Amino acid sequence: MGRPKRNVFAAAEETSTPPPSLTPTQAIARVIKAEGNCLYSCSLPDQKLLLVELLSRFRNTIWIKRGGYV
């Protein structure tokens, strides 16, 4: 049985704004390219590239566009 939509929307609302401060293991990255299957190439502030995945509970609910920040 799937998750109720209200739980997905509540999680999306909670994660839609950046936190007031980041821990040393967190970073805000810019989306460079959609690789497919909810995988995205992102660039960190130091220009290091990495591959990130959108959680399955956010698929078909949240869309990430090229040039956006995650």
mmCIF file of the N, C-alpha and C atoms, coordinates in Angstrom:
data_MODEL
# 
_entry.id   MODEL 
# 
loop_
_atom_site.group_PDB 
_atom_site.id 
_atom_site.type_symbol 
_atom_site.label_atom_id 
_atom_site.label_alt_id 
_atom_site.label_comp_id 
_atom_site.label_asym_id 
_atom_site.label_entity_id 
_atom_site.label_seq_id 
_atom_site.pdbx_PDB_ins_code 
_atom_site.Cartn_x 
_atom_site.Cartn_y 
_atom_site.Cartn_z 
_atom_site.occupancy 
_atom_site.B_iso_or_equiv 
_atom_site.pdbx_formal_charge 
_atom_site.auth_seq_id 
_atom_site.auth_comp_id 
_atom_site.auth_asym_id 
_atom_site.auth_atom_id 
_atom_site.pdbx_PDB_model_num 
ATOM 1   N N  . MET A 1 1  ? 0.842  -1.168 0.000   1.00 0.00 ? 1  MET A N  1 
ATOM 2   C CA . MET A 1 1  ? 0.000  0.000  0.000   1.00 0.00 ? 1  MET A CA 1 
ATOM 3   C C  . MET A 1 1  ? 0.893  1.238  0.000   1.00 0.00 ? 1  MET A C  1 
ATOM 4   N N  . GLY A 1 2  ? 0.568  2.214  -0.815  1.00 0.00 ? 2  GLY A N  1 
ATOM 5   C CA . GLY A 1 2  ? 1.362  3.427  -0.942  1.00 0.00 ? 2  GLY A CA 1 
ATOM 6   C C  . GLY A 1 2  ? 1.182  4.372  0.237   1.00 0.00 ? 2  GLY A C  1 
ATOM 7   N N  . ARG A 1 3  ? 2.074  5.324  0.311   1.00 0.00 ? 3  ARG A N  1 
ATOM 8   C CA . ARG A 1 3  ? 1.994  6.341  1.360   1.00 0.00 ? 3  ARG A CA 1 
ATOM 9   C C  . ARG A 1 3  ? 0.840  7.299  1.060   1.00 0.00 ? 3  ARG A C  1 
ATOM 10  N N  . PRO A 1 4  ? 0.151  7.760  2.085   1.00 0.00 ? 4  PRO A N  1 
ATOM 11  C CA . PRO A 1 4  ? -0.857 8.789  1.840   1.00 0.00 ? 4  PRO A CA 1 
ATOM 12  C C  . PRO A 1 4  ? -0.197 10.059 1.301   1.00 0.00 ? 4  PRO A C  1 
ATOM 13  N N  . LYS A 1 5  ? -0.867 10.721 0.381   1.00 0.00 ? 5  LYS A N  1 
ATOM 14  C CA . LYS A 1 5  ? -0.318 11.925 -0.249  1.00 0.00 ? 5  LYS A CA 1 
ATOM 15  C C  . LYS A 1 5  ? -0.009 13.014 0.776   1.00 0.00 ? 5  LYS A C  1 
ATOM 16  N N  . ARG A 1 6  ? -0.780 13.103 1.842   1.00 0.00 ? 6  ARG A N  1 
ATOM 17  C CA . ARG A 1 6  ? -0.528 14.161 2.825   1.00 0.00 ? 6  ARG A CA 1 
ATOM 18  C C  . ARG A 1 6  ? 0.846  13.990 3.474   1.00 0.00 ? 6  ARG A C  1 
ATOM 19  N N  . ASN A 1 7  ? 1.311  12.735 3.651   1.00 0.00 ? 7  ASN A N  1 
ATOM 20  C CA . ASN A 1 7  ? 2.646  12.511 4.210   1.00 0.00 ? 7  ASN A CA 1 
ATOM 21  C C  . ASN A 1 7  ? 3.725  12.948 3.232   1.00 0.00 ? 7  ASN A C  1 
ATOM 22  N N  . VAL A 1 8  ? 3.531  12.663 1.955   1.00 0.00 ? 8  VAL A N  1 
ATOM 23  C CA . VAL A 1 8  ? 4.502  13.056 0.936   1.00 0.00 ? 8  VAL A CA 1 
ATOM 24  C C  . VAL A 1 8  ? 4.551  14.572 0.821   1.00 0.00 ? 8  VAL A C  1 
ATOM 25  N N  . PHE A 1 9  ? 3.392  15.219 0.791   1.00 0.00 ? 9  PHE A N  1 
ATOM 26  C CA . PHE A 1 9  ? 3.348  16.675 0.690   1.00 0.00 ? 9  PHE A CA 1 
ATOM 27  C C  . PHE A 1 9  ? 3.955  17.338 1.931   1.00 0.00 ? 9  PHE A C  1 
ATOM 28  N N  . ALA A 1 10 ? 3.740  16.768 3.107   1.00 0.00 ? 10 ALA A N  1 
ATOM 29  C CA . ALA A 1 10 ? 4.324  17.325 4.332   1.00 0.00 ? 10 ALA A CA 1 
ATOM 30  C C  . ALA A 1 10 ? 5.846  17.222 4.289   1.00 0.00 ? 10 ALA A C  1 
ATOM 31  N N  . ALA A 1 11 ? 6.366  16.091 3.819   1.00 0.00 ? 11 ALA A N  1 
ATOM 32  C CA . ALA A 1 11 ? 7.819  15.923 3.704   1.00 0.00 ? 11 ALA A CA 1 
ATOM 33  C C  . ALA A 1 11 ? 8.386  16.869 2.654   1.00 0.00 ? 11 ALA A C  1 
ATOM 34  N N  . ALA A 1 12 ? 7.676  17.055 1.557   1.00 0.00 ? 12 ALA A N  1 
ATOM 35  C CA . ALA A 1 12 ? 8.129  17.967 0.505   1.00 0.00 ? 12 ALA A CA 1 
ATOM 36  C C  . ALA A 1 12 ? 8.150  19.406 1.014   1.00 0.00 ? 12 ALA A C  1 
ATOM 37  N N  . GLU A 1 13 ? 7.145  19.799 1.755   1.00 0.00 ? 13 GLU A N  1 
ATOM 38  C CA . GLU A 1 13 ? 7.091  21.160 2.299   1.00 0.00 ? 13 GLU A CA 1 
ATOM 39  C C  . GLU A 1 13 ? 8.227  21.392 3.292   1.00 0.00 ? 13 GLU A C  1 
ATOM 40  N N  . GLU A 1 14 ? 8.518  20.377 4.089   1.00 0.00 ? 14 GLU A N  1 
ATOM 41  C CA . GLU A 1 14 ? 9.585  20.480 5.090   1.00 0.00 ? 14 GLU A CA 1 
ATOM 42  C C  . GLU A 1 14 ? 10.960 20.637 4.449   1.00 0.00 ? 14 GLU A C  1 
ATOM 43  N N  . THR A 1 15 ? 11.166 20.011 3.300   1.00 0.00 ? 15 THR A N  1 
ATOM 44  C CA . THR A 1 15 ? 12.477 20.023 2.652   1.00 0.00 ? 15 THR A CA 1 
ATOM 45  C C  . THR A 1 15 ? 12.586 21.047 1.527   1.00 0.00 ? 15 THR A C  1 
ATOM 46  N N  . SER A 1 16 ? 11.572 21.878 1.326   1.00 0.00 ? 16 SER A N  1 
ATOM 47  C CA . SER A 1 16 ? 11.596 22.818 0.201   1.00 0.00 ? 16 SER A CA 1 
ATOM 48  C C  . SER A 1 16 ? 12.454 24.058 0.460   1.00 0.00 ? 16 SER A C  1 
ATOM 49  N N  . THR A 1 17 ? 12.750 24.359 1.706   1.00 0.00 ? 17 THR A N  1 
ATOM 50  C CA . THR A 1 17 ? 13.593 25.510 2.022   1.00 0.00 ? 17 THR A CA 1 
ATOM 51  C C  . THR A 1 17 ? 14.904 25.030 2.634   1.00 0.00 ? 17 THR A C  1 
ATOM 52  N N  . PRO A 1 18 ? 16.000 25.736 2.384   1.00 0.00 ? 18 PRO A N  1 
ATOM 53  C CA . PRO A 1 18 ? 17.282 25.310 2.949   1.00 0.00 ? 18 PRO A CA 1 
ATOM 54  C C  . PRO A 1 18 ? 17.303 25.501 4.464   1.00 0.00 ? 18 PRO A C  1 
ATOM 55  N N  . PRO A 1 19 ? 18.065 24.687 5.164   1.00 0.00 ? 19 PRO A N  1 
ATOM 56  C CA . PRO A 1 19 ? 18.162 24.847 6.617   1.00 0.00 ? 19 PRO A CA 1 
ATOM 57  C C  . PRO A 1 19 ? 18.914 26.131 6.966   1.00 0.00 ? 19 PRO A C  1 
ATOM 58  N N  . PRO A 1 20 ? 18.730 26.655 8.178   1.00 0.00 ? 20 PRO A N  1 
ATOM 59  C CA . PRO A 1 20 ? 19.419 27.891 8.555   1.00 0.00 ? 20 PRO A CA 1 
ATOM 60  C C  . PRO A 1 20 ? 20.942 27.742 8.591   1.00 0.00 ? 20 PRO A C  1 
ATOM 61  N N  . SER A 1 21 ? 21.417 26.550 8.905   1.00 0.00 ? 21 SER A N  1 
ATOM 62  C CA . SER A 1 21 ? 22.865 26.310 8.888   1.00 0.00 ? 21 SER A CA 1 
ATOM 63  C C  . SER A 1 21 ? 23.113 24.887 8.405   1.00 0.00 ? 21 SER A C  1 
ATOM 64  N N  . LEU A 1 22 ? 24.255 24.682 7.772   1.00 0.00 ? 22 LEU A N  1 
ATOM 65  C CA . LEU A 1 22 ? 24.615 23.370 7.243   1.00 0.00 ? 22 LEU A CA 1 
ATOM 66  C C  . LEU A 1 22 ? 25.696 22.736 8.109   1.00 0.00 ? 22 LEU A C  1 
ATOM 67  N N  . THR A 1 23 ? 25.601 21.424 8.280   1.00 0.00 ? 23 THR A N  1 
ATOM 68  C CA . THR A 1 23 ? 26.646 20.697 8.996   1.00 0.00 ? 23 THR A CA 1 
ATOM 69  C C  . THR A 1 23 ? 27.835 20.526 8.057   1.00 0.00 ? 23 THR A C  1 
ATOM 70  N N  . PRO A 1 24 ? 28.993 20.126 8.555   1.00 0.00 ? 24 PRO A N  1 
ATOM 71  C CA . PRO A 1 24 ? 30.163 19.937 7.677   1.00 0.00 ? 24 PRO A CA 1 
ATOM 72  C C  . PRO A 1 24 ? 29.960 18.876 6.592   1.00 0.00 ? 24 PRO A C  1 
ATOM 73  N N  . THR A 1 25 ? 29.004 17.958 6.786   1.00 0.00 ? 25 THR A N  1 
ATOM 74  C CA . THR A 1 25 ? 28.772 16.913 5.788   1.00 0.00 ? 25 THR A CA 1 
ATOM 75  C C  . THR A 1 25 ? 27.692 17.283 4.784   1.00 0.00 ? 25 THR A C  1 
ATOM 76  N N  . GLN A 1 26 ? 27.072 18.452 4.921   1.00 0.00 ? 26 GLN A N  1 
ATOM 77  C CA . GLN A 1 26 ? 26.023 18.887 4.007   1.00 0.00 ? 26 GLN A CA 1 
ATOM 78  C C  . GLN A 1 26 ? 26.533 19.993 3.090   1.00 0.00 ? 26 GLN A C  1 
ATOM 79  N N  . ALA A 1 27 ? 25.920 20.082 1.906   1.00 0.00 ? 27 ALA A N  1 
ATOM 80  C CA . ALA A 1 27 ? 26.262 21.142 0.961   1.00 0.00 ? 27 ALA A CA 1 
ATOM 81  C C  . ALA A 1 27 ? 25.054 21.423 0.082   1.00 0.00 ? 27 ALA A C  1 
ATOM 82  N N  . ILE A 1 28 ? 24.986 22.623 -0.458  1.00 0.00 ? 28 ILE A N  1 
ATOM 83  C CA . ILE A 1 28 ? 23.963 22.967 -1.438  1.00 0.00 ? 28 ILE A CA 1 
ATOM 84  C C  . ILE A 1 28 ? 24.626 22.871 -2.803  1.00 0.00 ? 28 ILE A C  1 
ATOM 85  N N  . ALA A 1 29 ? 24.012 22.102 -3.702  1.00 0.00 ? 29 ALA A N  1 
ATOM 86  C CA . ALA A 1 29 ? 24.602 21.848 -5.018  1.00 0.00 ? 29 ALA A CA 1 
ATOM 87  C C  . ALA A 1 29 ? 23.669 22.348 -6.111  1.00 0.00 ? 29 ALA A C  1 
ATOM 88  N N  . ARG A 1 30 ? 24.233 22.651 -7.268  1.00 0.00 ? 30 ARG A N  1 
ATOM 89  C CA . ARG A 1 30 ? 23.467 23.103 -8.431  1.00 0.00 ? 30 ARG A CA 1 
ATOM 90  C C  . ARG A 1 30 ? 23.306 21.938 -9.397  1.00 0.00 ? 30 ARG A C  1 
ATOM 91  N N  . VAL A 1 31 ? 22.082 21.735 -9.895  1.00 0.00 ? 31 VAL A N  1 
ATOM 92  C CA . VAL A 1 31 ? 21.802 20.650 -10.833 1.00 0.00 ? 31 VAL A CA 1 
ATOM 93  C C  . VAL A 1 31 ? 22.351 21.029 -12.201 1.00 0.00 ? 31 VAL A C  1 
ATOM 94  N N  . ILE A 1 32 ? 23.180 20.152 -12.758 1.00 0.00 ? 32 ILE A N  1 
ATOM 95  C CA . ILE A 1 32 ? 23.797 20.384 -14.060 1.00 0.00 ? 32 ILE A CA 1 
ATOM 96  C C  . ILE A 1 32 ? 23.040 19.650 -15.158 1.00 0.00 ? 32 ILE A C  1 
ATOM 97  N N  . LYS A 1 33 ? 22.680 18.390 -14.895 1.00 0.00 ? 33 LYS A N  1 
ATOM 98  C CA . LYS A 1 33 ? 22.080 17.561 -15.940 1.00 0.00 ? 33 LYS A CA 1 
ATOM 99  C C  . LYS A 1 33 ? 21.245 16.456 -15.315 1.00 0.00 ? 33 LYS A C  1 
ATOM 100 N N  . ALA A 1 34 ? 20.093 16.158 -15.915 1.00 0.00 ? 34 ALA A N  1 
ATOM 101 C CA . ALA A 1 34 ? 19.291 15.009 -15.516 1.00 0.00 ? 34 ALA A CA 1 
ATOM 102 C C  . ALA A 1 34 ? 19.825 13.787 -16.252 1.00 0.00 ? 34 ALA A C  1 
ATOM 103 N N  . GLU A 1 35 ? 20.269 12.792 -15.505 1.00 0.00 ? 35 GLU A N  1 
ATOM 104 C CA . GLU A 1 35 ? 20.865 11.596 -16.100 1.00 0.00 ? 35 GLU A CA 1 
ATOM 105 C C  . GLU A 1 35 ? 19.819 10.538 -16.442 1.00 0.00 ? 35 GLU A C  1 
ATOM 106 N N  . GLY A 1 36 ? 18.644 10.605 -15.852 1.00 0.00 ? 36 GLY A N  1 
ATOM 107 C CA . GLY A 1 36 ? 17.594 9.622  -16.083 1.00 0.00 ? 36 GLY A CA 1 
ATOM 108 C C  . GLY A 1 36 ? 17.381 8.766  -14.852 1.00 0.00 ? 36 GLY A C  1 
ATOM 109 N N  . ASN A 1 37 ? 16.197 8.157  -14.750 1.00 0.00 ? 37 ASN A N  1 
ATOM 110 C CA . ASN A 1 37 ? 15.829 7.319  -13.603 1.00 0.00 ? 37 ASN A CA 1 
ATOM 111 C C  . ASN A 1 37 ? 16.023 8.053  -12.276 1.00 0.00 ? 37 ASN A C  1 
ATOM 112 N N  . CYS A 1 38 ? 15.640 9.318  -12.239 1.00 0.00 ? 38 CYS A N  1 
ATOM 113 C CA . CYS A 1 38 ? 15.720 10.172 -11.049 1.00 0.00 ? 38 CYS A CA 1 
ATOM 114 C C  . CYS A 1 38 ? 17.140 10.354 -10.538 1.00 0.00 ? 38 CYS A C  1 
ATOM 115 N N  . LEU A 1 39 ? 18.126 10.304 -11.435 1.00 0.00 ? 39 LEU A N  1 
ATOM 116 C CA . LEU A 1 39 ? 19.520 10.590 -11.113 1.00 0.00 ? 39 LEU A CA 1 
ATOM 117 C C  . LEU A 1 39 ? 19.892 11.930 -11.730 1.00 0.00 ? 39 LEU A C  1 
ATOM 118 N N  . TYR A 1 40 ? 20.647 12.732 -10.989 1.00 0.00 ? 40 TYR A N  1 
ATOM 119 C CA . TYR A 1 40 ? 21.015 14.066 -11.442 1.00 0.00 ? 40 TYR A CA 1 
ATOM 120 C C  . TYR A 1 40 ? 22.495 14.315 -11.201 1.00 0.00 ? 40 TYR A C  1 
ATOM 121 N N  . SER A 1 41 ? 23.170 14.914 -12.184 1.00 0.00 ? 41 SER A N  1 
ATOM 122 C CA . SER A 1 41 ? 24.548 15.369 -12.006 1.00 0.00 ? 41 SER A CA 1 
ATOM 123 C C  . SER A 1 41 ? 24.484 16.750 -11.376 1.00 0.00 ? 41 SER A C  1 
ATOM 124 N N  . CYS A 1 42 ? 25.240 16.935 -10.299 1.00 0.00 ? 42 CYS A N  1 
ATOM 125 C CA . CYS A 1 42 ? 25.237 18.200 -9.571  1.00 0.00 ? 42 CYS A CA 1 
ATOM 126 C C  . CYS A 1 42 ? 26.654 18.697 -9.378  1.00 0.00 ? 42 CYS A C  1 
ATOM 127 N N  . SER A 1 43 ? 26.770 20.001 -9.218  1.00 0.00 ? 43 SER A N  1 
ATOM 128 C CA . SER A 1 43 ? 28.059 20.649 -8.999  1.00 0.00 ? 43 SER A CA 1 
ATOM 129 C C  . SER A 1 43 ? 28.054 21.309 -7.625  1.00 0.00 ? 43 SER A C  1 
ATOM 130 N N  . LEU A 1 44 ? 29.077 21.007 -6.825  1.00 0.00 ? 44 LEU A N  1 
ATOM 131 C CA . LEU A 1 44 ? 29.237 21.624 -5.513  1.00 0.00 ? 44 LEU A CA 1 
ATOM 132 C C  . LEU A 1 44 ? 29.869 23.006 -5.672  1.00 0.00 ? 44 LEU A C  1 
ATOM 133 N N  . PRO A 1 45 ? 29.859 23.837 -4.639  1.00 0.00 ? 45 PRO A N  1 
ATOM 134 C CA . PRO A 1 45 ? 30.472 25.175 -4.751  1.00 0.00 ? 45 PRO A CA 1 
ATOM 135 C C  . PRO A 1 45 ? 31.951 25.147 -5.140  1.00 0.00 ? 45 PRO A C  1 
ATOM 136 N N  . ASP A 1 46 ? 32.673 24.078 -4.804  1.00 0.00 ? 46 ASP A N  1 
ATOM 137 C CA . ASP A 1 46 ? 34.089 23.985 -5.185  1.00 0.00 ? 46 ASP A CA 1 
ATOM 138 C C  . ASP A 1 46 ? 34.270 23.354 -6.565  1.00 0.00 ? 46 ASP A C  1 
ATOM 139 N N  . GLN A 1 47 ? 33.201 23.295 -7.363  1.00 0.00 ? 47 GLN A N  1 
ATOM 140 C CA . GLN A 1 47 ? 33.179 22.775 -8.740  1.00 0.00 ? 47 GLN A CA 1 
ATOM 141 C C  . GLN A 1 47 ? 33.384 21.264 -8.827  1.00 0.00 ? 47 GLN A C  1 
ATOM 142 N N  . LYS A 1 48 ? 33.286 20.552 -7.728  1.00 0.00 ? 48 LYS A N  1 
ATOM 143 C CA . LYS A 1 48 ? 33.369 19.096 -7.740  1.00 0.00 ? 48 LYS A CA 1 
ATOM 144 C C  . LYS A 1 48 ? 32.017 18.553 -8.211  1.00 0.00 ? 48 LYS A C  1 
ATOM 145 N N  . LEU A 1 49 ? 32.029 17.583 -9.123  1.00 0.00 ? 49 LEU A N  1 
ATOM 146 C CA . LEU A 1 49 ? 30.793 16.996 -9.648  1.00 0.00 ? 49 LEU A CA 1 
ATOM 147 C C  . LEU A 1 49 ? 30.416 15.757 -8.846  1.00 0.00 ? 49 LEU A C  1 
ATOM 148 N N  . LEU A 1 50 ? 29.116 15.550 -8.681  1.00 0.00 ? 50 LEU A N  1 
ATOM 149 C CA . LEU A 1 50 ? 28.644 14.338 -8.030  1.00 0.00 ? 50 LEU A CA 1 
ATOM 150 C C  . LEU A 1 50 ? 27.291 13.958 -8.596  1.00 0.00 ? 50 LEU A C  1 
ATOM 151 N N  . LEU A 1 51 ? 26.918 12.704 -8.371  1.00 0.00 ? 51 LEU A N  1 
ATOM 152 C CA . LEU A 1 51 ? 25.658 12.156 -8.861  1.00 0.00 ? 51 LEU A CA 1 
ATOM 153 C C  . LEU A 1 51 ? 24.727 11.984 -7.672  1.00 0.00 ? 51 LEU A C  1 
ATOM 154 N N  . VAL A 1 52 ? 23.514 12.525 -7.758  1.00 0.00 ? 52 VAL A N  1 
ATOM 155 C CA . VAL A 1 52 ? 22.548 12.414 -6.664  1.00 0.00 ? 52 VAL A CA 1 
ATOM 156 C C  . VAL A 1 52 ? 21.276 11.750 -7.178  1.00 0.00 ? 52 VAL A C  1 
ATOM 157 N N  . GLU A 1 53 ? 20.519 11.166 -6.246  1.00 0.00 ? 53 GLU A N  1 
ATOM 158 C CA . GLU A 1 53 ? 19.283 10.471 -6.598  1.00 0.00 ? 53 GLU A CA 1 
ATOM 159 C C  . GLU A 1 53 ? 18.122 11.086 -5.831  1.00 0.00 ? 53 GLU A C  1 
ATOM 160 N N  . LEU A 1 54 ? 17.007 11.287 -6.515  1.00 0.00 ? 54 LEU A N  1 
ATOM 161 C CA . LEU A 1 54 ? 15.791 11.775 -5.882  1.00 0.00 ? 54 LEU A CA 1 
ATOM 162 C C  . LEU A 1 54 ? 15.127 10.597 -5.174  1.00 0.00 ? 54 LEU A C  1 
ATOM 163 N N  . LEU A 1 55 ? 14.745 10.783 -3.920  1.00 0.00 ? 55 LEU A N  1 
ATOM 164 C CA . LEU A 1 55 ? 14.108 9.708  -3.170  1.00 0.00 ? 55 LEU A CA 1 
ATOM 165 C C  . LEU A 1 55 ? 12.832 9.238  -3.868  1.00 0.00 ? 55 LEU A C  1 
ATOM 166 N N  . SER A 1 56 ? 12.541 7.954  -3.752  1.00 0.00 ? 56 SER A N  1 
ATOM 167 C CA . SER A 1 56 ? 11.394 7.388  -4.455  1.00 0.00 ? 56 SER A CA 1 
ATOM 168 C C  . SER A 1 56 ? 10.075 8.001  -3.993  1.00 0.00 ? 56 SER A C  1 
ATOM 169 N N  . ARG A 1 57 ? 9.996  8.444  -2.737  1.00 0.00 ? 57 ARG A N  1 
ATOM 170 C CA . ARG A 1 57 ? 8.729  9.019  -2.266  1.00 0.00 ? 57 ARG A CA 1 
ATOM 171 C C  . ARG A 1 57 ? 8.437  10.380 -2.898  1.00 0.00 ? 57 ARG A C  1 
ATOM 172 N N  . PHE A 1 58 ? 9.462  11.027 -3.483  1.00 0.00 ? 58 PHE A N  1 
ATOM 173 C CA . PHE A 1 58 ? 9.266  12.324 -4.124  1.00 0.00 ? 58 PHE A CA 1 
ATOM 174 C C  . PHE A 1 58 ? 9.085  12.220 -5.634  1.00 0.00 ? 58 PHE A C  1 
ATOM 175 N N  . ARG A 1 59 ? 9.248  11.050 -6.209  1.00 0.00 ? 59 ARG A N  1 
ATOM 176 C CA . ARG A 1 59 ? 9.083  10.895 -7.656  1.00 0.00 ? 59 ARG A CA 1 
ATOM 177 C C  . ARG A 1 59 ? 7.624  11.147 -8.025  1.00 0.00 ? 59 ARG A C  1 
ATOM 178 N N  . ASN A 1 60 ? 7.399  11.793 -9.145  1.00 0.00 ? 60 ASN A N  1 
ATOM 179 C CA . ASN A 1 60 ? 6.073  12.184 -9.637  1.00 0.00 ? 60 ASN A CA 1 
ATOM 180 C C  . ASN A 1 60 ? 5.379  13.186 -8.719  1.00 0.00 ? 60 ASN A C  1 
ATOM 181 N N  . THR A 1 61 ? 6.098  13.739 -7.745  1.00 0.00 ? 61 THR A N  1 
ATOM 182 C CA . THR A 1 61 ? 5.546  14.762 -6.868  1.00 0.00 ? 61 THR A CA 1 
ATOM 183 C C  . THR A 1 61 ? 6.373  16.033 -6.955  1.00 0.00 ? 61 THR A C  1 
ATOM 184 N N  . ILE A 1 62 ? 7.702  15.889 -7.005  1.00 0.00 ? 62 ILE A N  1 
ATOM 185 C CA . ILE A 1 62 ? 8.622  17.021 -7.079  1.00 0.00 ? 62 ILE A CA 1 
ATOM 186 C C  . ILE A 1 62 ? 9.422  16.904 -8.363  1.00 0.00 ? 62 ILE A C  1 
ATOM 187 N N  . TRP A 1 63 ? 9.537  18.007 -9.093  1.00 0.00 ? 63 TRP A N  1 
ATOM 188 C CA . TRP A 1 63 ? 10.331 18.028 -10.317 1.00 0.00 ? 63 TRP A CA 1 
ATOM 189 C C  . TRP A 1 63 ? 11.523 18.938 -10.102 1.00 0.00 ? 63 TRP A C  1 
ATOM 190 N N  . ILE A 1 64 ? 12.679 18.469 -10.537 1.00 0.00 ? 64 ILE A N  1 
ATOM 191 C CA . ILE A 1 64 ? 13.916 19.235 -10.415 1.00 0.00 ? 64 ILE A CA 1 
ATOM 192 C C  . ILE A 1 64 ? 14.309 19.681 -11.804 1.00 0.00 ? 64 ILE A C  1 
ATOM 193 N N  . LYS A 1 65 ? 14.582 20.969 -11.957 1.00 0.00 ? 65 LYS A N  1 
ATOM 194 C CA . LYS A 1 65 ? 14.972 21.452 -13.278 1.00 0.00 ? 65 LYS A CA 1 
ATOM 195 C C  . LYS A 1 65 ? 16.457 21.789 -13.312 1.00 0.00 ? 65 LYS A C  1 
ATOM 196 N N  . ARG A 1 66 ? 17.004 21.722 -14.489 1.00 0.00 ? 66 ARG A N  1 
ATOM 197 C CA . ARG A 1 66 ? 18.416 22.024 -14.700 1.00 0.00 ? 66 ARG A CA 1 
ATOM 198 C C  . ARG A 1 66 ? 18.688 23.464 -14.266 1.00 0.00 ? 66 ARG A C  1 
ATOM 199 N N  . GLY A 1 67 ? 19.761 23.659 -13.513 1.00 0.00 ? 67 GLY A N  1 
ATOM 200 C CA . GLY A 1 67 ? 20.100 24.979 -13.011 1.00 0.00 ? 67 GLY A CA 1 
ATOM 201 C C  . GLY A 1 67 ? 19.540 25.260 -11.624 1.00 0.00 ? 67 GLY A C  1 
ATOM 202 N N  . GLY A 1 68 ? 18.669 24.373 -11.126 1.00 0.00 ? 68 GLY A N  1 
ATOM 203 C CA . GLY A 1 68 ? 18.114 24.548 -9.788  1.00 0.00 ? 68 GLY A CA 1 
ATOM 204 C C  . GLY A 1 68 ? 19.090 24.085 -8.716  1.00 0.00 ? 68 GLY A C  1 
ATOM 205 N N  . TYR A 1 69 ? 18.752 24.327 -7.474  1.00 0.00 ? 69 TYR A N  1 
ATOM 206 C CA . TYR A 1 69 ? 19.624 23.969 -6.357  1.00 0.00 ? 69 TYR A CA 1 
ATOM 207 C C  . TYR A 1 69 ? 18.974 22.898 -5.499  1.00 0.00 ? 69 TYR A C  1 
ATOM 208 N N  . VAL A 1 70 ? 19.803 21.960 -5.045  1.00 0.00 ? 70 VAL A N  1 
ATOM 209 C CA . VAL A 1 70 ? 19.357 20.883 -4.153  1.00 0.00 ? 70 VAL A CA 1 
ATOM 210 C C  . VAL A 1 70 ? 20.277 20.813 -2.960  1.00 0.00 ? 70 VAL A C  1 
# 
